[in-house]
Amino acid sequence: MNDITLNPERAGSGSQQLHREQLTRERTSQTQTQQAMQMHSAKGVQCPHCGTMNEPEAMFCASCGNPIGMATCPNCGAAIEPDADFCETCRHYIRKDVCSFCGARLTGHEAFCPECGSPRGGIVCPVCRTLNDFSFCKQCGTPLTDDARQLMERVRETPEFKEMQRLATEIQELEMKIPYRSEREVLRDQKNIKLRERVLKLLAEDRGVVNPVIPEPANKRMSQEEYDAKKQERLNRLADILEQMAMQPQAKPAQVRNYAMACKPQGVRLAWECNFKHALHSSPCGCAKPQMGGKWIILGNNTKKEIKDDI
């Protein structure tokens, strides 16, 4: 009987042989696994979200419904998300089976939407003459359909919008004021105020008014610090309301576009920040997937943020 424990060389040789055999089995197993995966991939596409195998031409997962791969814009050929209804490259609405104005289903052959009556070729804005695929003008924000006008009226009656528009108006009025920029300007303005009071008092006394009350100037100037504080306080309050009115994900892209446009206050520079790519758009009309939601944000005069589709 040969005992390998008494023969170190033979023991080492046997260990190496076992190691080589194990490596060979592992390589064979890996090769077979790769071949199986290749054959499996040839038969279908695996969903990156849930792992389900789908048909090779499938654009959406049959199990979880998420998009599987990229599609192609029928207008310009750019790569787009399968569930996008708007191409951000050529800026065209690309869905033929969904009304861009209300989100109703179409057969693809109607000249007008049977649900809202909007024309398939778009609507020209009566104010700025821009051709639009959506219910609000992407250039000036004018509502273009009866439903859009009614939605805007309802939104503008809400306390949130009234407060938001009031703040936007106050910010616009502040931006038209010129604050003091030096002590010299303050002293000069004080002299002008005293001169004004003296002239008005003399005129009132000439008319027989005793101890006339001189009203303060309507456009009273303020210091740069006071100006900045007032403006920032209003900007912060406006930003809070815009955050509260952020759009949550919706089933229909048209719902988000229409409501967001109806909520936009006038008088301040805003951009639409989408939840799709967190890009900035001039409005949700320029986003490929507004159904993911988003919000209006305030842009300063010297902002470095770029609006992706600035018109």
C-alpha positions in Angstrom: 0.0 0.0 0.0 1.4 3.4 -1.0 0.7 6.2 1.4 1.0 9.7 -0.2 1.7 11.2 3.2 5.0 9.4 3.1 5.8 10.7 -0.4 5.8 14.6 -0.4 6.6 14.9 -4.1 3.8 12.6 -5.1 1.4 14.5 -2.8 2.3 17.8 -4.3 1.8 16.4 -7.8 -1.6 15.1 -6.9 -2.7 18.5 -5.4 -1.6 20.3 -8.6 -3.6 17.8 -10.7 -6.7 18.4 -8.7 -6.2 22.2 -9.0 -5.9 22.0 -12.8 -9.0 19.8 -13.0 -11.0 22.3 -10.9 -9.8 25.2 -13.1 -10.8 23.3 -16.2 -14.3 22.6 -14.8 -14.8 26.3 -13.9 -13.7 27.5 -17.3 -16.0 25.0 -19.0 -18.9 26.1 -16.8 -18.2 29.8 -17.5 -18.1 29.1 -21.3 -21.4 27.2 -21.1 -23.0 30.0 -19.1 -21.9 32.7 -21.6 -23.1 30.6 -24.5 -26.4 30.1 -22.8 -26.7 33.8 -22.1 -25.9 34.7 -25.7 -28.5 32.2 -27.0 -31.0 33.6 -24.4 -30.3 37.2 -25.5 -30.8 36.2 -29.2 -34.2 35.1 -28.3 -35.2 38.2 -26.3 -34.3 41.4 -24.5 -33.8 41.5 -20.7 -35.5 44.3 -18.8 -32.9 46.4 -16.9 -35.6 47.1 -14.2 -36.9 43.7 -13.2 -34.9 41.1 -15.3 -37.8 39.7 -17.3 -36.9 38.5 -20.8 -39.0 40.2 -23.5 -39.3 39.8 -27.2 -36.4 41.2 -29.2 -38.5 44.0 -30.7 -40.2 44.9 -27.4 -39.9 48.6 -26.3 -41.6 48.1 -23.0 -41.3 45.3 -20.4 -44.2 42.9 -20.5 -43.9 42.4 -16.7 -43.2 45.8 -15.1 -44.1 48.2 -18.1 -40.9 50.2 -18.0 -39.1 51.1 -21.2 -36.4 48.6 -22.3 -34.4 50.5 -24.8 -34.2 53.6 -26.9 -36.6 54.4 -29.8 -36.0 56.7 -32.8 -37.7 60.0 -33.6 -39.8 59.6 -36.8 -39.1 63.2 -37.7 -35.3 63.6 -37.3 -34.0 60.1 -36.4 -32.6 61.1 -33.0 -32.6 58.6 -30.2 -35.5 59.1 -27.8 -37.1 57.3 -24.9 -39.8 54.8 -25.9 -42.4 56.6 -23.9 -41.5 60.1 -24.9 -44.1 62.1 -26.9 -41.8 65.0 -27.8 -38.4 65.0 -29.5 -36.1 67.5 -27.7 -33.7 67.4 -30.7 -36.0 68.6 -33.5 -38.7 70.0 -31.0 -41.6 68.2 -32.6 -44.5 66.3 -31.1 -44.2 62.8 -32.3 -47.1 60.7 -31.0 -49.8 60.0 -33.7 -52.0 58.0 -31.3 -52.4 60.6 -28.5 -53.8 64.1 -28.7 -51.2 66.6 -27.7 -53.8 69.0 -26.4 -55.8 66.8 -24.0 -54.2 63.4 -24.0 -57.1 61.5 -25.6 -56.4 58.3 -27.6 -56.5 58.7 -31.4 -56.5 56.2 -34.3 -53.9 58.3 -36.1 -56.1 59.4 -39.0 -58.4 62.1 -37.4 -58.0 65.7 -38.6 -59.4 66.9 -35.2 -59.4 65.3 -31.8 -62.8 63.7 -31.1 -62.4 64.5 -27.4 -61.4 68.2 -27.4 -61.8 69.2 -31.0 -58.2 70.5 -31.4 -56.6 70.3 -34.9 -53.9 67.7 -35.4 -51.7 70.2 -37.2 -51.4 72.6 -34.2 -52.9 76.0 -33.3 -51.5 79.4 -34.2 -51.3 81.7 -31.2 -53.6 84.8 -31.8 -51.2 87.0 -29.8 -47.7 86.2 -31.0 -48.5 84.0 -34.1 -46.5 81.0 -32.9 -47.6 77.6 -34.1 -48.2 75.3 -31.1 -48.8 71.6 -30.6 -50.1 72.1 -27.0 -52.9 73.9 -25.3 -50.8 76.9 -24.1 -48.5 79.0 -26.3 -44.9 78.0 -25.7 -43.8 81.6 -26.5 -46.2 83.8 -24.6 -48.3 81.4 -22.5 -51.7 82.3 -24.0 -54.3 79.6 -23.5 -55.3 78.3 -27.0 -58.3 76.0 -26.2 -61.5 76.4 -24.3 -60.4 73.8 -21.8 -57.1 75.7 -21.3 -58.9 79.0 -20.7 -61.2 77.4 -18.2 -58.3 75.7 -16.4 -56.4 79.0 -16.2 -59.5 80.8 -14.7 -59.9 78.1 -12.0 -56.2 78.2 -11.1 -56.1 82.0 -10.9 -58.9 81.9 -8.3 -57.0 79.8 -5.9 -55.4 81.6 -2.9 -52.0 80.1 -3.8 -51.9 81.6 -7.2 -53.2 85.0 -6.0 -50.4 85.2 -3.4 -47.9 84.0 -6.0 -48.9 86.6 -8.5 -48.9 89.3 -5.9 -45.3 88.5 -5.0 -44.3 88.4 -8.6 -45.9 91.8 -9.2 -44.1 93.3 -6.2 -40.8 91.9 -7.4 -41.4 93.4 -10.8 -42.2 96.8 -9.2 -39.1 96.6 -7.0 -36.9 96.0 -10.1 -38.1 99.2 -11.6 -36.9 101.2 -8.5 -33.4 102.6 -8.3 -31.9 102.3 -4.8 -29.3 104.6 -3.3 -25.8 103.6 -4.4 -23.8 106.2 -2.5 -24.0 108.6 0.5 -23.9 111.5 -2.0 -27.1 110.3 -3.6 -28.8 110.1 -0.2 -27.8 113.7 0.7 -28.9 115.0 -2.7 -32.3 113.3 -2.5 -32.8 114.7 1.0 -32.3 118.2 -0.3 -34.7 117.6 -3.2 -37.4 116.3 -0.7 -37.0 119.4 1.4 -37.2 121.7 -1.6 -40.4 119.8 -2.7 -42.0 120.2 0.7 -41.2 123.9 0.7 -42.7 124.6 -2.7 -45.9 122.6 -2.0 -46.3 124.4 1.3 -46.0 127.8 -0.3 -48.5 126.9 -3.0 -51.0 125.6 -0.4 -50.6 128.8 1.7 -51.2 130.9 -1.5 -54.6 129.1 -1.8 -55.4 130.0 1.8 -54.6 126.6 3.4 -53.4 126.9 7.0 -50.8 124.4 8.2 -51.0 122.3 5.0 -50.1 118.6 5.2 -47.5 117.7 2.6 -47.8 114.0 1.5 -44.6 111.9 1.2 -43.2 111.2 -2.3 -44.9 108.2 -3.9 -41.7 106.7 -5.1 -39.6 106.9 -2.0 -36.1 105.5 -2.6 -34.4 103.1 -0.3 -30.9 102.0 0.4 -29.2 99.2 -1.5 -29.3 97.0 1.6 -33.0 97.6 2.1 -33.7 97.0 -1.5 -31.9 93.7 -1.6 -33.5 92.5 1.6 -37.1 93.3 0.4 -36.5 91.6 -3.0 -34.9 88.5 -1.5 -37.7 88.1 1.0 -40.3 88.1 -1.8 -38.2 85.8 -3.9 -37.9 83.3 -1.1 -41.7 83.3 -0.5 -42.4 82.9 -4.2 -39.9 80.0 -4.4 -41.7 78.3 -1.5 -45.1 78.5 -3.2 -43.6 77.3 -6.5 -42.1 74.3 -4.6 -45.5 73.6 -3.0 -47.2 73.7 -6.4 -44.7 71.3 -8.0 -46.3 68.8 -10.4 -46.2 65.1 -9.3 -46.0 62.3 -11.9 -49.2 61.9 -13.9 -50.5 59.4 -16.4 -50.9 61.9 -19.3 -48.2 64.3 -20.3 -50.9 66.8 -21.4 -52.2 67.0 -17.8 -48.8 68.2 -16.6 -48.2 70.6 -19.4 -51.6 72.2 -19.2 -51.7 72.6 -15.4 -48.1 73.8 -15.2 -48.7 76.5 -17.8 -51.9 77.6 -16.1 -49.9 78.0 -12.8 -47.1 80.1 -14.2 -47.1 83.7 -12.7 -46.3 86.7 -14.8 -43.6 89.3 -14.0 -40.6 87.1 -13.1 -38.1 85.1 -15.1 -38.9 81.4 -14.6 -37.7 78.0 -16.0 -39.3 74.6 -15.9 -37.1 72.0 -14.2 -38.3 68.6 -15.3 -38.0 65.4 -13.2 -37.0 63.5 -16.4 -33.4 64.8 -16.7 -33.6 67.7 -14.2 -32.9 69.9 -17.2 -34.2 73.5 -17.5 -36.8 74.3 -20.2 -38.5 77.5 -21.1 -41.7 75.6 -20.3 -42.9 71.9 -20.0 -43.8 72.1 -23.6 -40.1 71.5 -24.4 -39.8 68.4 -22.2 -39.9 64.9 -23.7 -41.5 63.3 -20.6 -43.4 65.9 -18.5 -45.5 63.0 -17.1 -42.6 62.5 -14.7 -43.5 65.9 -13.1 -41.4 69.0 -12.4 -41.7 72.5 -11.1 -41.1 76.2 -12.0 -38.0 77.7 -10.6 -36.9 81.4 -10.4 -33.9 82.5 -12.5 -31.9 85.5 -11.5 -30.8 88.2 -14.0 -27.2 87.0 -13.7 -27.9 83.3 -13.5 -25.4 80.8 -15.0 -28.1 78.2 -15.5 -28.9 77.5 -19.1 -32.4 76.9 -20.4 -32.1 73.9 -22.7 -34.7 75.0 -25.2 -34.8 78.8 -24.7 -36.9 80.3 -27.5 
